């Protein structure tokens, strides 16, 4: 069984790994598995976080510039231009 569609938010890049670890441990406790290959991160910040690496099962997670969550398109620049275009 796999977990599906959830989001984590934090203002601290280091606490994100803690959240990921807690979510992974909770999922394992209930027989769920997070697919690290399908898990993406989107950083909503102007600072470049290329030096940070977040992992699940010791597998690094991909950082993307945009993604769709529950049908809404999000962009790392904080703008919703793509979401608005998709509605028209």
C-alpha positions in Angstrom: 0.0 0.0 0.0 1.2 3.5 -0.8 0.5 6.9 0.7 -0.9 9.4 -1.7 -1.0 13.2 -2.1 0.1 15.0 1.0 2.1 18.3 1.5 4.5 19.4 4.1 5.2 23.1 4.8 7.9 24.7 6.8 9.9 28.0 7.0 13.0 26.2 8.1 14.9 24.0 5.6 16.3 21.8 8.4 13.0 21.0 9.9 11.8 19.7 6.6 14.0 16.7 6.9 12.6 16.1 10.4 9.1 16.3 9.0 10.0 13.9 6.2 11.5 11.4 8.6 8.5 11.6 10.9 6.1 11.2 8.0 8.1 8.2 6.7 8.2 6.5 10.1 4.5 7.1 10.6 3.8 5.7 7.2 5.9 2.6 7.9 4.1 2.0 11.1 0.8 1.7 9.2 2.2 -0.4 6.4 2.5 2.5 3.9 5.5 3.3 1.7 6.5 6.7 0.4 7.9 6.5 -3.1 11.0 8.7 -3.1 11.2 8.6 -6.9 7.7 10.2 -7.1 8.2 12.6 -4.2 9.1 16.2 -5.2 10.1 19.3 -3.4 9.2 22.9 -4.4 11.0 25.7 -2.5 9.0 28.9 -2.2 11.9 31.2 -1.5 14.2 33.5 -3.3 17.3 32.1 -1.7 19.0 29.3 -3.6 18.9 26.1 -1.6 21.1 24.0 -4.0 23.3 23.1 -1.1 20.4 21.4 0.8 19.6 17.8 0.1 16.4 16.1 1.6 15.9 12.4 1.6 13.4 9.6 2.1 14.9 6.1 2.7 18.3 7.7 2.2 17.3 8.6 -1.4 17.7 12.2 -2.4 14.5 14.0 -3.4 14.1 16.0 -6.6 13.6 19.8 -6.2 11.2 21.2 -8.9 10.2 24.7 -9.9 6.5 23.9 -10.2 4.0 21.2 -9.5 0.3 20.4 -9.4 -1.4 19.6 -6.1 -5.0 18.6 -5.9 -5.5 20.3 -9.3 -3.9 23.6 -8.5 -0.6 24.5 -10.2 2.0 25.9 -7.8 5.2 27.7 -8.9 8.4 28.3 -6.8 8.2 32.0 -7.6 4.9 32.2 -5.6 2.9 33.3 -8.7 -0.3 31.6 -9.8 -0.1 32.6 -13.5 -0.1 28.9 -14.6 -3.0 28.1 -12.3 -5.0 31.0 -13.7 -4.2 30.0 -17.3 -5.3 26.5 -16.6 -8.7 27.8 -15.4 -9.3 29.8 -18.6 
